[in-house]
Amino acid sequence: MTETRAQTKTRTPEFQAAASALGGLRQDLLKDVFAYRPLPPLDDHGPLMGLLPANVRKKLVWTPHALVLGAALICVLLGTAWSGSESIVGVVPAIPVALTLVRPVAAFWGSMAATVVVAMAGDVWPWGASSLWGHLVVLVVVAARTRRRTAPWMWTLTLLLGLMMEYFGGYHANSTAFPMVVTSALALLVVTVVQVRRDARREVSEAEREVTVQRTVTAVERDRRTLLEERTTIARELHDVVAHHMSVVAIQAEAAPYRVQNPPPELEQAFVTIRENAVAALTELRRVLGVVRAEDQEAPDAPQPTLARLDRLLDNVREAGLETEKTVTGAVRELPQGVELSAYRIVQEALSNTLRHAPGAPAVVEIAYVLGGLGVRVVNGPPAEPVKASPGAGHGITGMRERIAMLAGEMTAGATEEGGYEVAAFIPVPRAAEPAESADGPVDEDREAAA
């Protein structure tokens, strides 16, 4: 066992190449010689076939079969023309030609045998007109139907057959060995070149298909990652909003008993329970925030923005060169902080998109306080001059849709007829969800100024 491995390792590259070549010969021309491999019809969905009527395409798909049978008929005619009454000279070479339609490897060996039979029956050595034509057709068809390495093997065996017949048959002034060898080499070279180009196109097509699939998968994964990032951002912001309100509840529950003289024990216990539940909720919120917040991300120092800070946002974008106009309709009122935060973020992202994709275009921000909800609309005009696409990540519209979907609202985004872009959203707000106004006055100085 060890000696065999040592011999295998010490074999020369030439020996290994020869062994590989012989293995290819055995695989292509000696194994499964009589295997049934019918020639398939043409594809009727090709670029040229698609231009023809359906009934014509059904007939043209059998064109290769008709050509092969026509070549077999030519063999018979050539044999009859050259040998007169001896039909064997034409029929014998025609049989392997027709056999290439179903058993290509057997057809090659049959053509080799037919060459010898026709040469002994005819007066031309070693290939007569019918056997030369038939063998060329067999070589071309078999080479086209098998792997590329089959062609050189068939040509080599044809060359050896011609040399052997020349050697054992004696000298003939009209020998056709040299014309046969040259003609078959050119024919097989053409077939091999066509096969190489066909395989190259197939590989390129498969590579393009793989690239397309990979791009599709990448786009899907990018969209999924975008959704996760936006949802994480929304979760962090909502945590800050809810945590603020829960802290207020805990403080008020702790201070409430001191505002009542001699409160009953049941009331004190109720406030204690409220405070404990609020503190427990805050603890759970911080635990969840630890999961969704990155390690290097710090908690915000200021409260989350609301529509009361919208004027500051517009001032900032005006300083960046964006002409912006704000319109507020309806009775301005305080809405749930999550609703106002989402509306603020939608306006912020829409204006940022305008700065990136339509520099120099004016923008209009419309806020509508209506019965049952809040309407937000941001529309910009066409850019002042053609600009290249911004390399943004494309998360803006996705983030807006996530916020609106979270609040069970509706949103549309798309180009306008004037060449600009419009983002419109409606956030429903049930009447019971709106914060009650304080009896002592306005709850937010910024909101009073905005109104």
Secondary structure in CASP SS format (residue, H / E / C, confidence):
PFRMAT SS
TARGET T0000
AUTHOR 0000-0000-0000
METHOD secondary structure of the structure
MODEL  1
M C 1.00
T H 1.00
E H 1.00
T H 1.00
R H 1.00
A H 1.00
Q H 1.00
T H 1.00
K H 1.00
T C 1.00
R C 1.00
T C 1.00
P H 1.00
E H 1.00
F H 1.00
Q H 1.00
A H 1.00
A H 1.00
A H 1.00
S H 1.00
A H 1.00
L H 1.00
G H 1.00
G H 1.00
L H 1.00
R H 1.00
Q H 1.00
D H 1.00
L H 1.00
L H 1.00
K C 1.00
D C 1.00
V C 1.00
F C 1.00
A C 1.00
Y C 1.00
R C 1.00
P C 1.00
L C 1.00
P C 1.00
P C 1.00
L C 1.00
D C 1.00
D C 1.00
H C 1.00
G C 1.00
P C 1.00
L C 1.00
M H 1.00
G H 1.00
L H 1.00
L C 1.00
P C 1.00
A H 1.00
N H 1.00
V H 1.00
R H 1.00
K H 1.00
K H 1.00
L H 1.00
V C 1.00
W C 1.00
T H 1.00
P H 1.00
H H 1.00
A H 1.00
L H 1.00
V H 1.00
L H 1.00
G H 1.00
A H 1.00
A H 1.00
L H 1.00
I H 1.00
C H 1.00
V H 1.00
L H 1.00
L H 1.00
G H 1.00
T H 1.00
A H 1.00
W H 1.00
S H 1.00
G C 1.00
S C 1.00
E C 1.00
S C 1.00
I H 1.00
V H 1.00
G H 1.00
V H 1.00
V H 1.00
P H 1.00
A H 1.00
I H 1.00
P H 1.00
V H 1.00
A H 1.00
L H 1.00
T C 1.00
L C 1.00
V C 1.00
R C 1.00
P H 1.00
V H 1.00
A H 1.00
A H 1.00
F H 1.00
W H 1.00
G H 1.00
S H 1.00
M H 1.00
A H 1.00
A H 1.00
T H 1.00
V H 1.00
V H 1.00
V H 1.00
A H 1.00
M H 1.00
A H 1.00
G C 1.00
D C 1.00
V C 1.00
W C 1.00
P C 1.00
W C 1.00
G C 1.00
A H 1.00
S H 1.00
S H 1.00
L H 1.00
W H 1.00
G H 1.00
H H 1.00
L H 1.00
V H 1.00
V H 1.00
L H 1.00
V H 1.00
V H 1.00
V H 1.00
A H 1.00
A H 1.00
R H 1.00
T C 1.00
R C 1.00
R C 1.00
R C 1.00
T H 1.00
A H 1.00
P H 1.00
W H 1.00
M H 1.00
W H 1.00
T H 1.00
L H 1.00
T H 1.00
L H 1.00
L H 1.00
L H 1.00
G H 1.00
L H 1.00
M H 1.00
M H 1.00
E H 1.00
Y H 1.00
F H 1.00
G H 1.00
G C 1.00
Y C 1.00
H C 1.00
A C 1.00
N C 1.00
S C 1.00
T C 1.00
A H 1.00
F H 1.00
P H 1.00
M H 1.00
V H 1.00
V H 1.00
T H 1.00
S H 1.00
A H 1.00
L H 1.00
A H 1.00
L H 1.00
L H 1.00
V H 1.00
V H 1.00
T H 1.00
V H 1.00
V H 1.00
Q H 1.00
V H 1.00
R H 1.00
R H 1.00
D H 1.00
A H 1.00
R H 1.00
R H 1.00
E H 1.00
V H 1.00
S H 1.00
E H 1.00
A H 1.00
E H 1.00
R H 1.00
E H 1.00
V H 1.00
T H 1.00
V H 1.00
Q H 1.00
R H 1.00
T H 1.00
V H 1.00
T H 1.00
A H 1.00
V H 1.00
E H 1.00
R H 1.00
D H 1.00
R H 1.00
R H 1.00
T H 1.00
L H 1.00
L H 1.00
E H 1.00
E H 1.00
R H 1.00
T H 1.00
T H 1.00
I H 1.00
A H 1.00
R H 1.00
E H 1.00
L H 1.00
H H 1.00
D H 1.00
V H 1.00
V H 1.00
A H 1.00
H H 1.00
H H 1.00
M H 1.00
S H 1.00
V H 1.00
V H 1.00
A H 1.00
I H 1.00
Q H 1.00
A H 1.00
E H 1.00
A H 1.00
A H 1.00
P H 1.00
Y H 1.00
R H 1.00
V C 1.00
Q C 1.00
N C 1.00
P C 1.00
P C 1.00
P H 1.00
E H 1.00
L H 1.00
E H 1.00
Q H 1.00
A H 1.00
F H 1.00
V H 1.00
T H 1.00
I H 1.00
R H 1.00
E H 1.00
N H 1.00
A H 1.00
V H 1.00
A H 1.00
A H 1.00
L H 1.00
T H 1.00
E H 1.00
L H 1.00
R H 1.00
R H 1.00
V H 1.00
L H 1.00
G H 1.00
V H 1.00
V H 1.00
R C 1.00
A C 1.00
E C 1.00
D C 1.00
Q C 1.00
E C 1.00
A C 1.00
P C 1.00
D C 1.00
A C 1.00
P C 1.00
Q C 1.00
P C 1.00
T C 1.00
L H 1.00
A H 1.00
R H 1.00
L H 1.00
D H 1.00
R H 1.00
L H 1.00
L H 1.00
D H 1.00
N H 1.00
V H 1.00
R H 1.00
E H 1.00
A C 1.00
G C 1.00
L C 1.00
E C 1.00
T E 1.00
E E 1.00
K E 1.00
T E 1.00
V E 1.00
T E 1.00
G C 1.00
A C 1.00
V C 1.00
R C 1.00
E C 1.00
L C 1.00
P C 1.00
Q H 1.00
G H 1.00
V H 1.00
E H 1.00
L H 1.00
S H 1.00
A H 1.00
Y H 1.00
R H 1.00
I H 1.00
V H 1.00
Q H 1.00
E H 1.00
A H 1.00
L H 1.00
S H 1.00
N H 1.00
T H 1.00
L H 1.00
R H 1.00
H H 1.00
A C 1.00
P C 1.00
G C 1.00
A C 1.00
P C 1.00
A E 1.00
V E 1.00
V E 1.00
E E 1.00
I E 1.00
A E 1.00
Y E 1.00
V E 1.00
L C 1.00
G C 1.00
G E 1.00
L E 1.00
G E 1.00
V E 1.00
R E 1.00
V E 1.00
V E 1.00
N E 1.00
G C 1.00
P C 1.00
P C 1.00
A C 1.00
E C 1.00
P C 1.00
V C 1.00
K C 1.00
A C 1.00
S C 1.00
P C 1.00
G C 1.00
A C 1.00
G C 1.00
H C 1.00
G H 1.00
I H 1.00
T H 1.00
G H 1.00
M H 1.00
R H 1.00
E H 1.00
R H 1.00
I H 1.00
A H 1.00
M H 1.00
L C 1.00
A C 1.00
G C 1.00
E E 1.00
M E 1.00
T E 1.00
A E 1.00
G E 1.00
A E 1.00
T C 1.00
E C 1.00
E C 1.00
G C 1.00
G C 1.00
Y E 1.00
E E 1.00
V E 1.00
A E 1.00
A E 1.00
F E 1.00
I E 1.00
P E 1.00
V C 1.00
P C 1.00
R H 1.00
A H 1.00
A H 1.00
E C 1.00
P C 1.00
A C 1.00
E C 1.00
S C 1.00
A C 1.00
D C 1.00
G C 1.00
P C 1.00
V C 1.00
D C 1.00
E H 1.00
D H 1.00
R H 1.00
E H 1.00
A H 1.00
A H 1.00
A C 1.00
END
